[in-house]
Amino acid sequence: MQGQGEYNALSALYEGREAQAGLQLQAGMDRAVAGSVSRAGLMRAGATILTGANDLATKYGWFMRSGKTSSASDIGNPVDNTDFAGAFGTS
């Protein structure tokens, strides 16, 4: 009888340790997923802000080339490289 009680106690201890290890593993995976979701949310927010800024700039013609404001119709047209002459320390 005493042997059965000790066996039951050791079995319960083992099961508890196994449950602890499983829960710690799950917690680590949950933290990793949360970090990924957080980064994805920040990237999505940044993309939304940039898209909105681009839409406003296109709508109101805030793109600049050689000191002149360009229009939405300039988008997709080739850029004259002289527009950027000297911008990066080259002529």
VENTA-V472350 format. One record per backbone hydrogen bond with DSSP energy under -0.5 kcal/mol. CO is the residue of the C=O (numbers start at 0). NH is the residue of the N-H. If there is no record, write none. Layout:
co:CO nh:NH
co:CO nh:NH
//
This chain:
co:0 nh:4
co:1 nh:5
co:2 nh:6
co:3 nh:7
co:4 nh:8
co:5 nh:9
co:6 nh:10
co:7 nh:11
co:8 nh:12
co:9 nh:13
co:10 nh:14
co:11 nh:15
co:12 nh:16
co:13 nh:17
co:14 nh:18
co:15 nh:19
co:16 nh:20
co:17 nh:21
co:18 nh:22
co:19 nh:23
co:20 nh:24
co:21 nh:25
co:22 nh:26
co:23 nh:27
co:24 nh:28
co:25 nh:29
co:26 nh:30
co:27 nh:31
co:28 nh:32
co:29 nh:33
co:30 nh:34
co:31 nh:35
co:32 nh:36
co:33 nh:37
co:34 nh:38
co:35 nh:39
co:36 nh:40
co:37 nh:41
co:38 nh:42
co:39 nh:43
co:40 nh:44
co:41 nh:45
co:42 nh:46
co:43 nh:47
co:44 nh:48
co:45 nh:49
co:46 nh:50
co:47 nh:51
co:48 nh:52
co:49 nh:53
co:50 nh:54
co:51 nh:55
co:52 nh:56
co:53 nh:57
co:54 nh:58
co:55 nh:59
co:56 nh:60
co:56 nh:61
co:62 nh:69
co:64 nh:67
co:67 nh:64
co:69 nh:62
co:70 nh:73
co:71 nh:74
co:73 nh:76
co:78 nh:80
co:79 nh:82
co:80 nh:83
co:81 nh:84
co:83 nh:86
co:85 nh:88
co:89 nh:85
//
